[in-house]
Amino acid sequence: ERTAPGRYRPRPAPPAHPAGVRSGDGAALRRLAGHYLHTAHHADRVIAPHHPPLPLAPLEPGCTPESFVSREAALAWLDEEHHPLTAVRESARDSGQRWTVFHLAACLNGHYVRRGHTALQRAQWADALRAAHALGDPEAQITAHRYAGQAASRAGRHIEALAHLERAVRIAERHGRPGPQAWAYYILAWTEEMAGQDAAALTHAICAAGLFARAQQWTAQADALNAAGWYFTRLGDPAQAERYCARALDLSRRHRYLGGQAAALDSLGLLAQQTGRHEDAVRAFSAALAHCRTLGNTYQEAGALDRLGDSYAATGRPADASTVWAGAAAVYRSQDRLREAASVERRLTALA
């Protein structure tokens, strides 16, 4: 049904597809899936140009995807086409278009992570995981397990997350692929952090950084170096933390990787905060926030706002602290991160 000029969405309760779909209907569904898949792929590449291109199937005759000239336009399309993208994935799943299911998940994962859409991320990787194993493709299986693990970890399902990530590591080791193996270790580090196991997380992050270097995946190496620095900070080793985070920031700047710069600046802000340099922390968090907003990364933005409020409070700026904490609490709640929201709200109450 039409919702705006040039915009459509599935009806809220569409009837089930007939058991025997006519060949013309099947071709139309393939064109529809191709349109959304190729448009989503282009949107992802505009927002995150460091992501490698996917080997998508050629477009069906008569299928014309959309293109974008800015990050803002790509982000707006992904937000607006939320319901159709879900329906296209489910249609492709039900009609056996396994590569379409897998590639849609790969294109949309970054957006779901940025926006904190954890339930959608879990649902799409459940479908993509079945598709990857049915295809028998090891790299697709590694990717599906690692992102299924990431989604489970964000949902607070630690045991499920570890099972997926350990499976990803085993498949990668069996096939001798350092890049996919590195990604599995990197997300495994994040999962251990979510469970409060910072020492284990540090070990996995350092391992991931070395494997990314072997695979010459420099932006990913920057992420892993920054993760290691973050864990050194949390473990009380500021000298090592600063060394790793500074390397991550330098590598991200050399490769014009805004996401890596945002993450490294956030880590350096936390390090400055923990060593009592709150004005340095304010500058670092503010720079990280600017990059997060450019990228539409509301998930990371909430954490930076949270920590920026702490430094504002420490430097005697309660009005500024109140403003950013209110923003952090609102984003946390919109993403069902209720524990983090409650923590910020307690500080707001104490400040008042």
Secondary structure, 3 states (H helix, E strand, C coil): CEEECCEECCCCCCCCCCCCCCHHHHHHHHHHHHHHHHHHHHHHHHHCCCCCCCCCCCCCCCCCCCCCCCHHHHHHHHHHCHHHHHHHHHHHHHCCCHHHHHHHHHHHHHHHHHHCCHHHHHHHHHHHHHHHHHHCCHHHHHHHHHHHHHHHHHCCCHHHHHHHHHHHHHHHHHHCCHHHHHHHHHHHHHHHHHCCCHHHHHHHHHHHHHHHHHCCCHHHHHHHHHHHHHHHHHCCCHHHHHHHHHHHHHHHHHCCCHHHHHHHHHHHHHHHHHCCCHHHHHHHHHHHHHHHHHHCCHHHHHHHHHHHHHHHHHCCCHHHHHHHHHHHHHHHHHCCCHHHHHHHHHHHHHHC
